[in-house]
Amino acid sequence: MTAFSGVLRCRRELSVDADDGLRLLNLANACRLDDQLTEALCWAQWSVRPNSWPDGVVDARAAQGLANVLLDLGRFEAAETWFSRADPAFCLAEVQWNRSRIALARGDLLRAWQLAEGRWLSMPDHRGCPAPPFWQGWQECEAVIVWDEQGFGDTLQALRWLPLLCQQHSGRVELLVRQPLLRLIQQGMAWLGAGLQVVPWSPQEAPHPLLGCHGSILSLPLLMQCRCWADGAVLRLPPPARRENAALRIGLVWEAGRYLDEPGQALEYRRKSLPPLVQQELCRQLRARSLEVVLLEPGSHLPASADFLEQAQWIQRCDLLLSVDTAAAHLGGSMGHPTWLLLPWACACRWGRSSVSTPLYASMRLFRQPRHGDWQGLLAKLLDALDQWLLERSAAVSSSNRA
């Protein structure tokens, strides 16, 4: 069933009883999954009226549904209020994760790390990760085992905490990562020396429990009580061969991770990815400016079987990376490579809501849709900035030649 067909079904069900709280909530959720945020907000607000529920008691699911829409809209204070009503006891994993995202957007990092640990609530299988207890005796033990969790971009973002961990822990640090990341991190973080060992693993095949002191790489900032972002440019790879008198190269990543089985992830994919016509227009505009376009999606310039090291090597050969919000953007930032991030209006909380820069990566510049779904508006801003970038590059070359 598509998100749109889900909306139609929920509308038909609401017509049976237009003042039923659960039907109102179902329609609000369906509209949100179809990315119709204005309509989703209207139905969600109706769903939290006491007279729509038996005995006048609003179901916690309705409070959570309204909070989810408000979070998408960047109305963080109001979202926090409704998440608190949905889960006053701090016992629902999804609500605690969303609260952590709000704290992240506000820059309250320590609270964000604390709330994010709520993701382990109500999850007996821990998403295939090793079972607790975590971080037992970590400062005294001979070795700390850190494992990969969630998306590849989340892991790349979290690599910044490893140098600090190696400084604070005198023993060996063993990092378990999935195969596509293995060669990249082995080479890119070899500068940390023998204190860090990077080995492959498959979360689905992890032993339960994992012996020794261990925990998720995403939990490191809480473990070490970090109150600010560490430097994200931690991947150090050999520089590419020098290119003489060649056209400027622009690397392009236009599609987010294609995880379509779960409705929420499918929504994120649609929001983040460039529509085909926008992607084609961007490529045309880049080539019209005599720029060489390198398509960095697997199956284009990259072979379909490419790992992140191969993608990183191609990024190094480009003068600028343009990427939607996906792992490739974190890869560019983690390498300290000039990266322009193309964001939907309802973007991930880690990027805030209005700034053009981010404390996550010094080499990254943010471009945002001016309105929900407005990729053409973003494209216009991007091309203006690109023309300015080209002028600055040309002026720098002229100045160098005169010198």
C-alpha positions in Angstrom: 0.0 0.0 0.0 1.3 3.4 -0.9 1.3 6.3 1.5 -1.3 8.1 -0.6 -3.6 5.1 -0.7 -3.3 4.9 3.1 -4.6 8.5 3.2 -7.6 7.6 1.1 -8.4 4.6 3.3 -8.2 6.6 6.5 -10.5 9.3 5.0 -13.1 6.7 4.2 -12.9 5.3 7.7 -13.2 8.8 9.2 -16.4 9.4 7.3 -18.0 6.7 9.4 -17.4 8.7 12.6 -15.9 12.1 12.0 -15.3 12.7 15.7 -13.5 9.5 16.6 -10.1 10.1 18.1 -8.5 7.0 16.8 -9.7 7.6 13.2 -8.5 11.2 13.4 -5.1 10.0 14.6 -4.9 7.4 11.8 -5.6 10.0 9.2 -3.0 12.4 10.7 -0.4 9.6 10.7 -1.3 8.7 7.1 -1.0 12.3 5.9 2.4 12.6 7.6 3.7 9.5 5.9 2.5 10.9 2.6 4.5 14.1 3.5 1.4 16.3 3.7 2.4 18.1 6.8 -0.1 20.9 6.9 -3.0 18.5 6.7 -1.3 16.1 9.1 -1.1 18.9 11.7 -4.8 19.8 11.3 -5.9 16.2 11.9 -3.4 15.6 14.7 -4.7 18.7 16.5 -8.3 17.4 16.2 -7.2 14.0 17.5 -6.0 15.4 20.9 -9.4 16.9 21.8 -10.7 15.1 25.0 -14.2 14.8 23.6 -12.9 12.6 20.8 -11.9 9.9 23.3 -13.9 7.7 25.7 -14.3 9.3 29.1 -12.4 12.4 27.8 -9.0 10.8 28.3 -6.7 11.5 25.3 -4.8 8.4 24.2 -1.0 8.7 24.5 -0.7 7.7 20.9 -2.5 10.8 19.8 -0.1 13.0 21.8 2.8 11.2 20.2 1.3 11.6 16.7 0.9 15.4 17.2 4.4 15.6 18.6 5.9 13.8 15.5 4.2 16.3 13.2 5.4 19.2 15.2 8.9 17.8 15.2 8.8 17.6 11.4 7.8 21.2 11.3 10.7 22.3 13.5 8.4 23.4 16.4 10.6 21.9 19.0 9.2 23.4 22.2 5.6 22.4 21.3 6.8 18.9 20.2 8.6 18.5 23.6 5.4 19.3 25.4 3.4 16.7 23.5 6.1 14.1 23.8 6.0 14.7 27.6 2.2 14.0 27.6 2.7 10.9 25.5 5.4 9.4 27.8 5.6 11.2 31.2 7.3 8.1 32.7 10.2 8.2 30.1 9.6 4.5 29.2 8.9 4.5 25.5 11.9 4.0 23.3 10.6 5.9 20.2 9.6 8.9 22.3 12.9 9.1 24.1 14.7 8.9 20.8 12.7 11.8 19.4 13.3 13.8 22.6 17.0 13.2 22.1 16.6 14.7 18.6 15.0 17.8 20.0 17.8 18.2 22.5 20.3 17.8 19.6 18.6 20.5 17.6 18.7 22.9 20.6 22.4 22.2 21.2 21.8 20.5 24.6 24.2 17.7 23.7 24.6 16.0 27.0 20.9 15.7 27.4 20.6 14.4 23.8 23.1 11.6 24.6 21.2 10.7 27.8 17.9 10.6 26.1 19.2 8.6 23.1 20.0 5.7 25.4 16.3 5.3 25.7 16.4 3.6 22.3 17.2 0.4 24.2 13.9 0.4 26.0 11.2 -2.2 24.9 13.6 -3.8 22.5 14.5 -7.3 23.7 16.5 -8.1 20.6 18.4 -4.8 20.6 18.1 -4.7 16.8 20.6 -7.5 16.5 23.2 -5.7 18.7 25.0 -7.4 21.6 23.0 -7.5 24.8 23.7 -5.4 27.9 25.3 -4.7 30.3 27.3 -2.1 28.5 30.7 -0.5 29.4 31.3 -2.6 32.4 34.6 -1.5 34.0 35.7 0.4 30.9 38.4 2.5 32.5 40.1 -0.4 34.2 39.7 -3.1 31.6 42.5 -4.1 29.2 40.3 -3.7 26.1 37.2 -1.9 25.1 35.0 -3.3 22.3 33.0 -0.7 20.4 30.4 -1.8 17.8 28.7 -0.3 14.8 25.0 0.6 15.1 22.2 2.0 12.9 23.0 3.7 9.6 26.4 4.0 7.9 26.1 7.8 8.2 25.5 7.6 12.0 28.7 5.5 12.3 30.8 7.9 10.2 29.5 10.8 12.3 30.4 9.0 15.5 34.0 8.3 14.4 35.0 11.7 15.9 34.7 10.2 19.4 37.4 7.5 18.9 40.5 9.7 19.3 39.1 10.9 22.6 38.4 7.3 23.7 41.9 6.2 22.8 43.2 9.2 24.9 41.1 8.3 27.9 41.6 4.6 27.8 45.1 3.3 28.2 44.3 -0.2 26.9 43.3 -1.5 23.5 40.2 -0.3 21.6 38.6 -2.7 19.2 36.1 -1.3 16.7 33.6 -3.8 15.1 32.2 -2.4 11.8 30.2 -3.8 8.9 32.1 -4.8 5.8 31.3 -1.8 3.6 33.0 0.5 6.2 35.9 -1.8 7.1 38.7 -0.8 4.6 37.8 2.9 4.9 38.2 3.1 8.7 41.2 0.8 8.8 43.1 3.1 6.4 41.5 6.4 7.4 42.1 6.0 11.1 45.4 4.2 11.0 46.9 7.4 12.4 45.6 6.4 15.8 48.2 3.6 15.9 48.1 0.2 17.4 45.7 1.3 20.1 42.8 1.0 17.7 42.0 -2.2 16.0 39.3 -2.3 13.3 37.7 -5.6 12.6 34.7 -6.8 10.6 31.4 -8.0 12.1 27.8 -8.7 11.2 25.3 -7.5 13.8 22.9 -10.3 12.9 25.6 -12.9 13.8 26.9 -11.1 16.9 27.3 -13.4 20.0 24.8 -12.6 22.8 26.1 -11.5 25.2 29.4 -10.2 23.8 32.1 -10.9 26.4 34.2 -8.1 27.9 33.6 -4.4 28.1 31.6 -3.3 25.1 29.0 -0.8 23.9 27.7 1.1 20.8 29.8 3.7 19.1 26.8 6.0 19.3 26.9 5.8 23.1 30.5 7.1 23.3 29.8 10.8 23.9 27.6 10.0 26.9 30.2 7.5 28.3 32.8 10.3 28.1 30.4 13.1 29.2 31.0 15.2 26.0 29.3 18.5 26.0 30.4 19.7 22.6 31.1 18.2 19.2 34.6 16.9 18.7 36.3 17.6 15.4 34.5 15.5 12.8 37.4 15.4 10.2 39.1 12.3 11.5 39.5 10.2 8.3 43.0 10.7 6.9 43.6 9.1 3.5 46.6 9.4 1.1 46.0 12.3 -1.2 45.0 11.5 -4.8 47.3 12.0 -7.8 47.6 15.7 -8.8 45.5 16.7 -11.8 47.1 19.3 -14.1 44.9 21.8 -16.2 41.8 19.6 -15.8 38.2 20.8 -15.6 36.8 21.3 -12.1 35.1 18.1 -10.9 31.8 18.1 -9.0 30.8 14.9 -7.2 27.1 14.3 -7.0 25.1 12.1 -4.7 21.3 12.6 -5.3 19.7 9.7 -3.5 19.3 8.8 0.2 19.5 5.3 1.5 16.8 3.2 -0.2 15.2 1.6 2.9 11.6 1.3 1.8 10.1 -1.5 3.8 9.4 0.6 6.9 7.0 3.5 6.3 9.0 6.0 8.3 12.2 5.2 6.5 10.4 5.3 3.1 9.2 8.8 4.0 12.8 9.9 4.8 13.9 8.5 1.5 11.3 10.5 -0.5 12.1 13.7 1.5 15.8 13.6 1.1 16.3 12.3 -2.4 16.4 14.7 -5.4 13.4 14.0 -7.8 14.6 12.8 -11.2 13.8 16.0 -13.0 15.7 18.1 -10.4 18.7 15.8 -10.6 18.7 16.0 -14.4 18.4 19.8 -14.3 21.3 20.1 -11.8 23.6 18.0 -13.9 22.7 20.1 -17.0 23.4 23.3 -15.2 26.8 21.9 -13.9 27.9 20.9 -17.3 26.7 24.2 -18.8 29.3 25.8 -16.5 32.0 23.5 -18.0 32.2 21.4 -14.9 32.9 17.7 -15.0 30.1 15.8 -13.2 31.1 12.6 -11.3 28.0 10.6 -10.4 28.9 8.9 -7.0 25.8 6.7 -6.7 26.8 3.0 -6.8 26.3 1.7 -10.3 27.3 4.9 -12.0 31.0 6.1 -11.9 31.2 3.8 -8.8 30.7 0.0 -9.4 27.6 -1.4 -7.7 29.8 -3.4 -5.4 31.9 -0.4 -4.2 32.6 0.0 -0.5 33.1 3.3 1.3 36.8 3.4 0.7 36.2 3.4 -3.1 33.6 6.2 -2.7 36.0 8.2 -0.5 38.8 7.9 -3.2 36.4 9.2 -5.8 35.3 12.1 -3.6 39.0 13.0 -3.1 39.3 13.3 -6.9 36.5 15.9 -7.0 36.9 19.6 -6.2 33.5 19.7 -4.5 31.0 17.2 -3.3 27.2 17.9 -3.6 25.2 15.4 -1.6 21.7 14.9 -0.2 21.5 13.9 3.5 23.0 10.4 3.3 26.1 8.6 4.3 28.2 10.1 1.5 27.7 13.6 3.1 29.1 12.3 6.4 31.9 10.7 4.5 32.8 14.0 2.8 32.7 15.8 6.2 34.7 13.1 8.0 37.4 13.5 5.4 37.4 17.3 5.7 36.5 17.6 2.0 34.5 20.6 0.7 30.9 19.3 0.9 27.6 21.1 0.1 24.7 19.3 1.8 21.3 19.6 0.1 18.6 19.4 2.7 14.8 19.1 2.7 12.8 21.7 4.6 11.8 19.0 7.2 15.4 17.9 7.7 17.1 15.8 10.4 17.4 17.7 13.7 21.2 17.4 13.7 21.3 20.1 11.0 19.1 22.6 12.9 16.6 24.6 11.0 18.2 27.8 9.6 22.0 27.9 9.7 24.2 27.6 6.6 27.0 25.9 8.6 27.1 23.1 11.1 29.3 22.3 14.1 29.4 18.7 12.9 31.8 19.4 10.0 33.9 22.5 9.4 34.2 21.7 5.6 30.4 21.5 5.1 27.9 24.1 3.9 24.2 23.6 4.2 21.6 24.4 1.5 17.9 24.1 2.5 14.6 24.0 0.7 13.0 27.5 1.3 9.6 25.8 1.6 8.5 22.2 2.2 9.2 20.2 -0.9 10.7 23.1 -2.8 13.7 21.6 -4.5 13.6 24.2 -7.3 14.0 27.0 -4.8 17.0 25.1 -3.3 18.5 24.6 -6.8 18.3 28.3 -7.5 20.2 29.1 -4.3 22.7 26.4 -5.0 23.5 27.6 -8.5 24.0 31.2 -7.3 26.4 29.9 -4.7 28.2 27.8 -7.3 28.7 30.8 -9.6 30.2 32.7 -6.7 32.4 29.7 -5.9 33.6 29.6 -9.5 34.4 33.3 -9.4 36.4 33.0 -6.3 38.3 30.0 -7.7 39.1 31.9 -10.9 40.3 35.0 -8.9 42.5 32.7 -6.8 44.1 31.1 -9.9 44.7 34.6 -11.4 46.3 35.8 -8.3 48.5 32.8 -8.1 49.6 33.2 -11.7 50.5 36.8 -11.2 52.6 35.9 -8.1 
